[in-house]
Amino acid sequence: MAPGHDVARGKKEARRRVAVPSLVWQLSPLVLSQLIDAGILQLKQKIIGFHQDEVGDWVADLACGHTQHVRHNPPWQERPWVTTPEGQQSRIGVELDCKKCEEENT
């Protein structure tokens, strides 16, 4: 199986995630793009570290080489774990949807 990738199936309210075999990457770019656009295929990447951007917001470093903001900005975004080294360490290995990987594969 390709690490960091999954497929969501079923109704949007109750999605069940299934690992995607590496064969999915042998699909044509058109089919792959259609699966991503339909919300059936989501590209997940593991968090491998954190850093702060130029304005001090926390950013997750993903295994694919991309980054994603993980802000704690109550009441809109509740992520108190990002404000401490212990909280960040507890999230190493957690998978996030990588929008940049999705964009590159569409």
N, CA, C and O atoms as a Tinker XYZ file with bonds, in Angstrom:
   424  protein
     1  N      0.823000   -1.191000    0.000000    73     2
     2  CA     0.000000    0.000000    0.000000    64     1     3
     3  C      0.860000    1.244000    0.000000    63     2     4     5
     4  O      1.931000    1.264000    0.605000    81     3
     5  N      0.399000    2.275000   -0.672000    73     3     6
     6  CA     1.139000    3.533000   -0.708000    64     5     7
     7  C      0.952000    4.236000    0.625000    63     6     8     9
     8  O     -0.181000    4.548000    0.990000    81     7
     9  N      2.024000    4.496000    1.367000    73     7    10
    10  CA     1.859000    5.162000    2.655000    64     9    11
    11  C      1.318000    6.568000    2.470000    63    10    12    13
    12  O      1.696000    7.294000    1.550000    81    11
    13  N      0.412000    6.929000    3.384000    73    11    14
    14  CA    -0.090000    8.293000    3.375000    64    13    15
    15  C     -1.234000    8.549000    2.436000    63    14    16    17
    16  O     -1.543000    9.708000    2.160000    81    15
    17  N     -1.885000    7.506000    1.926000    73    15    18
    18  CA    -2.993000    7.726000    1.013000    64    17    19
    19  C     -4.193000    6.904000    1.455000    63    18    20    21
    20  O     -4.024000    5.792000    1.955000    81    19
    21  N     -5.382000    7.419000    1.285000    73    19    22
    22  CA    -6.574000    6.653000    1.596000    64    21    23
    23  C     -7.708000    7.028000    0.672000    63    22    24    25
    24  O     -7.644000    8.028000   -0.042000    81    23
    25  N     -8.735000    6.223000    0.693000    73    23    26
    26  CA    -9.927000    6.469000   -0.107000    64    25    27
    27  C    -11.098000    6.605000    0.847000    63    26    28    29
    28  O    -11.245000    5.802000    1.768000    81    27
    29  N    -11.929000    7.611000    0.638000    73    27    30
    30  CA   -13.138000    7.773000    1.437000    64    29    31
    31  C    -14.301000    7.254000    0.618000    63    30    32    33
    32  O    -14.484000    7.645000   -0.535000    81    31
    33  N    -15.084000    6.374000    1.214000    73    31    34
    34  CA   -16.236000    5.823000    0.517000    64    33    35
    35  C    -17.466000    6.010000    1.381000    63    34    36    37
    36  O    -17.372000    6.173000    2.598000    81    35
    37  N    -18.630000    5.982000    0.728000    73    35    38
    38  CA   -19.872000    6.107000    1.472000    64    37    39
    39  C    -20.338000    7.536000    1.506000    63    38    40    41
    40  O    -19.798000    8.406000    0.823000    81    39
    41  N    -21.367000    7.767000    2.327000    73    39    42
    42  CA   -21.945000    9.104000    2.436000    64    41    43
    43  C    -20.964000   10.051000    3.099000    63    42    44    45
    44  O    -20.138000    9.645000    3.916000    81    43
    45  N    -21.067000   11.325000    2.733000    73    43    46
    46  CA   -20.157000   12.319000    3.294000    64    45    47
    47  C    -20.275000   12.395000    4.805000    63    46    48    49
    48  O    -19.285000   12.647000    5.492000    81    47
    49  N    -21.490000   12.179000    5.339000    73    47    50
    50  CA   -21.696000   12.278000    6.784000    64    49    51
    51  C    -20.973000   11.163000    7.534000    63    50    52    53
    52  O    -20.549000   11.362000    8.672000    81    51
    53  N    -20.830000   10.019000    6.926000    73    51    54
    54  CA   -20.236000    8.868000    7.611000    64    53    55
    55  C    -19.230000    8.196000    6.691000    63    54    56    57
    56  O    -19.444000    7.066000    6.251000    81    55
    57  N    -18.157000    8.869000    6.406000    73    55    58
    58  CA   -17.147000    8.324000    5.499000    64    57    59
    59  C    -16.351000    7.233000    6.188000    63    58    60    61
    60  O    -15.997000    7.343000    7.361000    81    59
    61  N    -16.082000    6.194000    5.448000    73    59    62
    62  CA   -15.239000    5.103000    5.896000    64    61    63
    63  C    -13.980000    5.166000    5.043000    63    62    64    65
    64  O    -14.057000    5.201000    3.815000    81    63
    65  N    -12.836000    5.179000    5.687000    73    63    66
    66  CA   -11.590000    5.323000    4.954000    64    65    67
    67  C    -10.939000    3.955000    4.751000    63    66    68    69
    68  O    -10.865000    3.138000    5.670000    81    67
    69  N    -10.477000    3.732000    3.539000    73    67    70
    70  CA    -9.848000    2.477000    3.164000    64    69    71
    71  C     -8.502000    2.789000    2.532000    63    70    72    73
    72  O     -8.391000    3.705000    1.716000    81    71
    73  N     -7.483000    2.033000    2.906000    73    71    74
    74  CA    -6.157000    2.261000    2.326000    64    73    75
    75  C     -6.190000    1.990000    0.826000    63    74    76    77
    76  O     -6.869000    1.075000    0.358000    81    75
    77  N     -5.445000    2.803000    0.087000    73    75    78
    78  CA    -5.397000    2.672000   -1.363000    64    77    79
    79  C     -4.144000    1.888000   -1.745000    63    78    80    81
    80  O     -3.039000    2.264000   -1.356000    81    79
    81  N     -4.305000    0.804000   -2.501000    73    79    82
    82  CA    -3.121000    0.074000   -2.950000    64    81    83
    83  C     -2.278000    0.943000   -3.877000    63    82    84    85
    84  O     -2.784000    1.874000   -4.502000    81    83
    85  N     -1.003000    0.631000   -3.957000    73    83    86
    86  CA    -0.107000    1.430000   -4.791000    64    85    87
    87  C     -0.523000    1.392000   -6.257000    63    86    88    89
    88  O     -0.096000    2.248000   -7.032000    81    87
    89  N     -1.338000    0.432000   -6.655000    73    87    90
    90  CA    -1.797000    0.357000   -8.040000    64    89    91
    91  C     -2.600000    1.581000   -8.466000    63    90    92    93
    92  O     -2.696000    1.876000   -9.658000    81    91
    93  N     -3.181000    2.301000   -7.493000    73    91    94
    94  CA    -3.981000    3.474000   -7.849000    64    93    95
    95  C     -3.146000    4.490000   -8.617000    63    94    96    97
    96  O     -3.675000    5.235000   -9.442000    81    95
    97  N     -1.855000    4.522000   -8.351000    73    95    98
    98  CA    -0.996000    5.504000   -9.016000    64    97    99
    99  C     -0.714000    5.118000  -10.461000    63    98   100   101
   100  O     -0.091000    5.883000  -11.198000    81    99
   101  N     -1.168000    3.936000  -10.870000    73    99   102
   102  CA    -1.042000    3.526000  -12.260000    64   101   103
   103  C     -2.264000    3.947000  -13.078000    63   102   104   105
   104  O     -2.309000    3.729000  -14.289000    81   103
   105  N     -3.251000    4.548000  -12.415000    73   103   106
   106  CA    -4.422000    5.064000  -13.130000    64   105   107
   107  C     -4.007000    6.237000  -14.006000    63   106   108   109
   108  O     -2.988000    6.883000  -13.762000    81   107
   109  N     -4.796000    6.495000  -15.008000    73   107   110
   110  CA    -4.496000    7.642000  -15.857000    64   109   111
   111  C     -4.677000    8.924000  -15.053000    63   110   112   113
   112  O     -5.464000    8.944000  -14.106000    81   111
   113  N     -3.970000    9.990000  -15.406000    73   111   114
   114  CA    -4.124000   11.264000  -14.707000    64   113   115
   115  C     -5.575000   11.748000  -14.715000    63   114   116   117
   116  O     -6.025000   12.352000  -13.741000    81   115
   117  N     -6.303000   11.496000  -15.784000    73   115   118
   118  CA    -7.701000   11.923000  -15.861000    64   117   119
   119  C     -8.546000   11.210000  -14.818000    63   118   120   121
   120  O     -9.322000   11.853000  -14.113000    81   119
   121  N     -8.410000    9.899000  -14.708000    73   119   122
   122  CA    -9.184000    9.129000  -13.729000    64   121   123
   123  C     -8.792000    9.535000  -12.315000    63   122   124   125
   124  O     -9.661000    9.719000  -11.462000    81   123
   125  N     -7.504000    9.676000  -12.058000    73   123   126
   126  CA    -7.023000   10.100000  -10.748000    64   125   127
   127  C     -7.596000   11.455000  -10.382000    63   126   128   129
   128  O     -8.047000   11.655000   -9.254000    81   127
   129  N     -7.583000   12.385000  -11.321000    73   127   130
   130  CA    -8.136000   13.715000  -11.111000    64   129   131
   131  C     -9.626000   13.661000  -10.800000    63   130   132   133
   132  O    -10.106000   14.381000   -9.925000    81   131
   133  N    -10.358000   12.813000  -11.510000    73   131   134
   134  CA   -11.802000   12.692000  -11.284000    64   133   135
   135  C    -12.092000   12.121000   -9.901000    63   134   136   137
   136  O    -13.038000   12.556000   -9.245000    81   135
   137  N    -11.304000   11.162000   -9.451000    73   135   138
   138  CA   -11.496000   10.594000   -8.114000    64   137   139
   139  C    -11.238000   11.634000   -7.030000    63   138   140   141
   140  O    -11.963000   11.690000   -6.037000    81   139
   141  N    -10.218000   12.450000   -7.214000    73   139   142
   142  CA    -9.909000   13.506000   -6.244000    64   141   143
   143  C    -11.005000   14.562000   -6.252000    63   142   144   145
   144  O    -11.481000   14.966000   -5.191000    81   143
   145  N    -11.413000   15.014000   -7.437000    73   143   146
   146  CA   -12.457000   16.036000   -7.544000    64   145   147
   147  C    -13.776000   15.572000   -6.942000    63   146   148   149
   148  O    -14.512000   16.377000   -6.371000    81   147
   149  N    -14.082000   14.287000   -7.062000    73   147   150
   150  CA   -15.334000   13.742000   -6.525000    64   149   151
   151  C    -15.267000   13.525000   -5.018000    63   150   152   153
   152  O    -16.273000   13.186000   -4.396000    81   151
   153  N    -14.097000   13.715000   -4.430000    73   151   154
   154  CA   -13.946000   13.525000   -3.000000    64   153   155
   155  C    -13.797000   12.065000   -2.606000    63   154   156   157
   156  O    -13.873000   11.729000   -1.424000    81   155
   157  N    -13.585000   11.198000   -3.582000    73   155   158
   158  CA   -13.433000    9.773000   -3.309000    64   157   159
   159  C    -12.011000    9.465000   -2.860000    63   158   160   161
   160  O    -11.802000    8.638000   -1.972000    81   159
   161  N    -11.046000   10.119000   -3.462000    73   159   162
   162  CA    -9.640000    9.903000   -3.138000    64   161   163
   163  C     -9.110000   11.127000   -2.414000    63   162   164   165
   164  O     -9.252000   12.253000   -2.890000    81   163
   165  N     -8.502000   10.901000   -1.267000    73   163   166
   166  CA    -7.875000   11.987000   -0.520000    64   165   167
   167  C     -6.426000   11.601000   -0.283000    63   166   168   169
   168  O     -6.128000   10.466000    0.088000    81   167
   169  N     -5.541000   12.538000   -0.497000    73   167   170
   170  CA    -4.118000   12.277000   -0.323000    64   169   171
   171  C     -3.703000   12.683000    1.086000    63   170   172   173
   172  O     -3.729000   13.863000    1.438000    81   171
   173  N     -3.326000   11.707000    1.874000    73   171   174
   174  CA    -2.927000   11.927000    3.261000    64   173   175
   175  C     -1.411000   11.876000    3.361000    63   174   176   177
   176  O     -0.761000   11.069000    2.697000    81   175
   177  N     -0.856000   12.742000    4.196000    73   175   178
   178  CA     0.582000   12.759000    4.441000    64   177   179
   179  C      0.823000   12.889000    5.940000    63   178   180   181
   180  O      0.095000   13.597000    6.636000    81   179
   181  N      1.840000   12.207000    6.425000    73   179   182
   182  CA     2.156000   12.241000    7.856000    64   181   183
   183  C      2.890000   13.526000    8.224000    63   182   184   185
   184  O      3.702000   14.042000    7.456000    81   183
   185  N      2.582000   14.029000    9.418000    73   183   186
   186  CA     3.313000   15.171000    9.982000    64   185   187
   187  C      4.669000   14.651000   10.447000    63   186   188   189
   188  O      4.750000   13.663000   11.176000    81   187
   189  N      5.733000   15.329000   10.015000    73   187   190
   190  CA     7.085000   14.921000   10.428000    64   189   191
   191  C      7.771000   15.985000   11.293000    63   190   192   193
   192  O      8.841000   15.738000   11.850000    81   191
   193  N      7.160000   17.162000   11.403000    73   191   194
   194  CA     7.743000   18.227000   12.217000    64   193   195
   195  C      6.904000   19.481000   12.152000    63   194   196   197
   196  O      5.863000   19.515000   11.495000    81   195
   197  N      7.364000   20.515000   12.838000    73   195   198
   198  CA     6.660000   21.796000   12.891000    64   197   199
   199  C      7.668000   22.945000   12.817000    63   198   200   201
   200  O      8.825000   22.801000   13.214000    81   199
   201  N      7.215000   24.067000   12.312000    73   199   202
   202  CA     7.998000   25.301000   12.374000    64   201   203
   203  C      7.020000   26.469000   12.389000    63   202   204   205
   204  O      5.832000   26.297000   12.115000    81   203
   205  N      7.519000   27.648000   12.706000    73   203   206
   206  CA     6.688000   28.851000   12.682000    64   205   207
   207  C      6.987000   29.641000   11.421000    63   206   208   209
   208  O      8.133000   29.725000   10.981000    81   207
   209  N      5.922000   30.229000   10.838000    73   207   210
   210  CA     6.106000   31.056000    9.649000    64   209   211
   211  C      6.561000   32.454000   10.053000    63   210   212   213
   212  O      6.823000   32.716000   11.227000    81   211
   213  N      6.652000   33.339000    9.078000    73   211   214
   214  CA     7.186000   34.686000    9.318000    64   213   215
   215  C      6.348000   35.531000   10.266000    63   214   216   217
   216  O      6.853000   36.512000   10.814000    81   215
   217  N      5.076000   35.178000   10.476000    73   215   218
   218  CA     4.232000   35.943000   11.408000    64   217   219
   219  C      3.988000   35.190000   12.711000    63   218   220   221
   220  O      3.212000   35.640000   13.554000    81   219
   221  N      4.656000   34.032000   12.880000    73   219   222
   222  CA     4.564000   33.288000   14.131000    64   221   223
   223  C      3.497000   32.216000   14.179000    63   222   224   225
   224  O      3.305000   31.597000   15.226000    81   223
   225  N      2.789000   31.973000   13.073000    73   223   226
   226  CA     1.791000   30.896000   13.040000    64   225   227
   227  C      2.503000   29.554000   12.863000    63   226   228   229
   228  O      3.526000   29.468000   12.184000    81   227
   229  N      1.946000   28.509000   13.482000    73   227   230
   230  CA     2.552000   27.184000   13.399000    64   229   231
   231  C      2.197000   26.505000   12.093000    63   230   232   233
   232  O      1.073000   26.608000   11.603000    81   231
   233  N      3.183000   25.806000   11.536000    73   231   234
   234  CA     3.054000   25.118000   10.253000    64   233   235
   235  C      3.541000   23.680000   10.432000    63   234   236   237
   236  O      4.616000   23.446000   10.984000    81   235
   237  N      2.740000   22.716000    9.959000    73   235   238
   238  CA     3.154000   21.313000    9.997000    64   237   239
   239  C      3.994000   21.009000    8.761000    63   238   240   241
   240  O      3.637000   21.385000    7.645000    81   239
   241  N      5.110000   20.326000    8.974000    73   239   242
   242  CA     5.945000   19.836000    7.873000    64   241   243
   243  C      5.464000   18.424000    7.560000    63   242   244   245
   244  O      5.425000   17.570000    8.446000    81   243
   245  N      5.099000   18.173000    6.302000    73   243   246
   246  CA     4.545000   16.888000    5.910000    64   245   247
   247  C      5.590000   16.017000    5.223000    63   246   248   249
   248  O      6.560000   16.525000    4.661000    81   247
   249  N      5.386000   14.705000    5.271000    73   247   250
   250  CA     6.338000   13.741000    4.716000    64   249   251
   251  C      6.572000   13.943000    3.221000    63   250   252   253
   252  O      7.635000   13.592000    2.708000    81   251
   253  N      5.596000   14.501000    2.525000    73   251   254
   254  CA     5.718000   14.716000    1.084000    64   253   255
   255  C      6.598000   15.914000    0.745000    63   254   256   257
   256  O      6.954000   16.117000   -0.416000    81   255
   257  N      6.953000   16.713000    1.763000    73   255   258
   258  CA     7.754000   17.910000    1.529000    64   257   259
   259  C      6.932000   19.185000    1.527000    63   258   260   261
   260  O      7.489000   20.283000    1.536000    81   259
   261  N      5.607000   19.052000    1.514000    73   259   262
   262  CA     4.734000   20.226000    1.581000    64   261   263
   263  C      4.521000   20.620000    3.037000    63   262   264   265
   264  O      4.946000   19.920000    3.956000    81   263
   265  N      3.861000   21.746000    3.225000    73   263   266
   266  CA     3.556000   22.238000    4.573000    64   265   267
   267  C      2.079000   22.596000    4.661000    63   266   268   269
   268  O      1.413000   22.807000    3.647000    81   267
   269  N      1.581000   22.661000    5.895000    73   267   270
   270  CA     0.187000   23.054000    6.108000    64   269   271
   271  C      0.079000   23.771000    7.442000    63   270   272   273
   272  O      0.579000   23.287000    8.457000    81   271
   273  N     -0.582000   24.936000    7.437000    73   271   274
   274  CA    -0.783000   25.664000    8.683000    64   273   275
   275  C     -1.660000   24.865000    9.641000    63   274   276   277
   276  O     -2.636000   24.235000    9.232000    81   275
   277  N     -1.298000   24.899000   10.918000    73   275   278
   278  CA    -2.088000   24.272000   11.981000    64   277   279
   279  C     -2.229000   25.298000   13.102000    63   278   280   281
   280  O     -1.608000   25.181000   14.159000    81   279
   281  N     -3.048000   26.290000   12.848000    73   279   282
   282  CA    -3.199000   27.415000   13.766000    64   281   283
   283  C     -4.110000   27.082000   14.940000    63   282   284   285
   284  O     -5.061000   26.310000   14.813000    81   283
   285  N     -3.798000   27.683000   16.087000    73   283   286
   286  CA    -4.708000   27.681000   17.232000    64   285   287
   287  C     -5.239000   29.108000   17.316000    63   286   288   289
   288  O     -4.537000   30.015000   17.763000    81   287
   289  N     -6.478000   29.297000   16.883000    73   287   290
   290  CA    -7.063000   30.623000   16.780000    64   289   291
   291  C     -8.517000   30.570000   17.252000    63   290   292   293
   292  O     -9.440000   30.677000   16.445000    81   291
   293  N     -8.718000   30.402000   18.580000    73   291   294
   294  CA   -10.087000   30.287000   19.087000    64   293   295
   295  C    -10.896000   31.535000   18.780000    63   294   296   297
   296  O    -10.320000   32.623000   18.738000    81   295
   297  N    -12.185000   31.436000   18.566000    73   295   298
   298  CA   -12.990000   30.204000   18.604000    64   297   299
   299  C    -13.074000   29.515000   17.238000    63   298   300   301
   300  O    -13.772000   28.509000   17.115000    81   299
   301  N    -12.393000   30.019000   16.222000    73   299   302
   302  CA   -12.507000   29.457000   14.878000    64   301   303
   303  C    -11.739000   28.146000   14.727000    63   302   304   305
   304  O    -12.247000   27.198000   14.128000    81   303
   305  N    -10.554000   28.087000   15.250000    73   303   306
   306  CA    -9.736000   26.877000   15.157000    64   305   307
   307  C     -9.206000   26.536000   16.542000    63   306   308   309
   308  O     -8.434000   27.300000   17.122000    81   307
   309  N     -9.617000   25.396000   17.068000    73   307   310
   310  CA    -9.203000   24.957000   18.401000    64   309   311
   311  C     -8.108000   23.899000   18.279000    63   310   312   313
   312  O     -8.391000   22.719000   18.068000    81   311
   313  N     -6.889000   24.324000   18.412000    73   311   314
   314  CA    -5.746000   23.396000   18.370000    64   313   315
   315  C     -4.737000   23.786000   19.457000    63   314   316   317
   316  O     -3.607000   24.166000   19.151000    81   315
   317  N     -5.147000   23.690000   20.723000    73   315   318
   318  CA    -4.228000   24.101000   21.794000    64   317   319
   319  C     -2.941000   23.280000   21.828000    63   318   320   321
   320  O     -1.920000   23.746000   22.334000    81   319
   321  N     -2.987000   22.050000   21.287000    73   319   322
   322  CA    -1.802000   21.190000   21.288000    64   321   323
   323  C     -0.644000   21.791000   20.506000    63   322   324   325
   324  O      0.514000   21.473000   20.779000    81   323
   325  N     -0.938000   22.660000   19.531000    73   323   326
   326  CA     0.130000   23.201000   18.683000    64   325   327
   327  C      0.991000   24.225000   19.420000    63   326   328   329
   328  O      2.064000   24.593000   18.943000    81   327
   329  N      0.527000   24.683000   20.573000    73   327   330
   330  CA     1.236000   25.752000   21.288000    64   329   331
   331  C      2.338000   25.248000   22.219000    63   330   332   333
   332  O      3.087000   26.051000   22.777000    81   331
   333  N      2.448000   23.920000   22.394000    73   331   334
   334  CA     3.488000   23.387000   23.278000    64   333   335
   335  C      4.317000   22.330000   22.547000    63   334   336   337
   336  O      3.811000   21.646000   21.657000    81   335
   337  N      5.588000   22.198000   22.924000    73   335   338
   338  CA     6.418000   21.146000   22.317000    64   337   339
   339  C      5.840000   19.748000   22.556000    63   338   340   341
   340  O      5.905000   18.890000   21.676000    81   339
   341  N      5.276000   19.520000   23.745000    73   339   342
   342  CA     4.690000   18.216000   24.048000    64   341   343
   343  C      3.468000   17.939000   23.168000    63   342   344   345
   344  O      3.284000   16.824000   22.680000    81   343
   345  N      2.649000   18.950000   22.974000    73   343   346
   346  CA     1.476000   18.803000   22.120000    64   345   347
   347  C      1.869000   18.529000   20.680000    63   346   348   349
   348  O      1.280000   17.672000   20.022000    81   347
   349  N      2.849000   19.245000   20.195000    73   347   350
   350  CA     3.328000   19.021000   18.831000    64   349   351
   351  C      3.898000   17.616000   18.688000    63   350   352   353
   352  O      3.615000   16.931000   17.705000    81   351
   353  N      4.690000   17.184000   19.650000    73   351   354
   354  CA     5.294000   15.850000   19.603000    64   353   355
   355  C      4.207000   14.773000   19.550000    63   354   356   357
   356  O      4.382000   13.738000   18.907000    81   355
   357  N      3.087000   15.023000   20.228000    73   355   358
   358  CA     1.999000   14.037000   20.241000    64   357   359
   359  C      1.319000   13.912000   18.881000    63   358   360   361
   360  O      0.585000   12.952000   18.644000    81   359
   361  N      1.552000   14.863000   17.996000    73   359   362
   362  CA     0.922000   14.837000   16.669000    64   361   363
   363  C      1.868000   14.379000   15.554000    63   362   364   365
   364  O      1.451000   14.268000   14.401000    81   363
   365  N      3.130000   14.115000   15.884000    73   363   366
   366  CA     4.054000   13.591000   14.879000    64   365   367
   367  C      3.505000   12.237000   14.402000    63   366   368   369
   368  O      3.169000   11.375000   15.214000    81   367
   369  N      3.420000   12.066000   13.098000    73   367   370
   370  CA     2.892000   10.825000   12.526000    64   369   371
   371  C      1.415000   10.875000   12.188000    63   370   372   373
   372  O      0.912000   10.000000   11.482000    81   371
   373  N      0.708000   11.891000   12.683000    73   371   374
   374  CA    -0.710000   12.044000   12.348000    64   373   375
   375  C     -0.814000   12.439000   10.875000    63   374   376   377
   376  O      0.004000   13.215000   10.381000    81   375
   377  N     -1.802000   11.914000   10.183000    73   375   378
   378  CA    -1.959000   12.204000    8.762000    64   377   379
   379  C     -2.930000   13.352000    8.526000    63   378   380   381
   380  O     -3.996000   13.423000    9.138000    81   379
   381  N     -2.541000   14.248000    7.627000    73   379   382
   382  CA    -3.387000   15.361000    7.198000    64   381   383
   383  C     -3.634000   15.244000    5.702000    63   382   384   385
   384  O     -2.795000   14.717000    4.971000    81   383
   385  N     -4.789000   15.737000    5.241000    73   383   386
   386  CA    -5.023000   15.828000    3.803000    64   385   387
   387  C     -4.058000   16.871000    3.255000    63   386   388   389
   388  O     -4.012000   17.994000    3.755000    81   387
   389  N     -3.294000   16.515000    2.244000    73   387   390
   390  CA    -2.369000   17.464000    1.639000    64   389   391
   391  C     -3.006000   18.033000    0.372000    63   390   392   393
   392  O     -3.064000   17.369000   -0.662000    81   391
   393  N     -3.480000   19.269000    0.473000    73   391   394
   394  CA    -4.136000   19.918000   -0.663000    64   393   395
   395  C     -3.168000   20.125000   -1.822000    63   394   396   397
   396  O     -3.565000   20.042000   -2.984000    81   395
   397  N     -1.898000   20.394000   -1.511000    73   395   398
   398  CA    -0.914000   20.610000   -2.583000    64   397   399
   399  C     -0.670000   19.324000   -3.364000    63   398   400   401
   400  O     -0.515000   19.364000   -4.584000    81   399
   401  N     -0.632000   18.172000   -2.668000    73   399   402
   402  CA    -0.498000   16.889000   -3.387000    64   401   403
   403  C     -1.714000   16.651000   -4.269000    63   402   404   405
   404  O     -1.584000   16.175000   -5.397000    81   403
   405  N     -2.901000   16.982000   -3.755000    73   403   406
   406  CA    -4.119000   16.826000   -4.560000    64   405   407
   407  C     -4.053000   17.694000   -5.802000    63   406   408   409
   408  O     -4.392000   17.246000   -6.897000    81   407
   409  N     -3.609000   18.958000   -5.631000    73   407   410
   410  CA    -3.517000   19.875000   -6.770000    64   409   411
   411  C     -2.508000   19.363000   -7.799000    63   410   412   413
   412  O     -2.749000   19.464000   -9.002000    81   411
   413  N     -1.383000   18.815000   -7.337000    73   411   414
   414  CA    -0.354000   18.315000   -8.244000    64   413   415
   415  C     -0.821000   17.081000   -9.016000    63   414   416   417
   416  O     -0.313000   16.800000  -10.102000    81   415
   417  N     -1.784000   16.346000   -8.463000    73   415   418
   418  CA    -2.245000   15.114000   -9.080000    64   417   419
   419  C     -3.556000   15.281000   -9.822000    63   418   420   421
   420  O     -4.178000   14.290000  -10.205000    81   419
   421  N     -3.987000   16.519000  -10.033000    73   419   422
   422  CA    -5.227000   16.738000  -10.793000    64   421   423
   423  C     -4.917000   17.354000  -12.129000    63   422   424
   424  O     -5.828000   17.615000  -12.915000    81   423
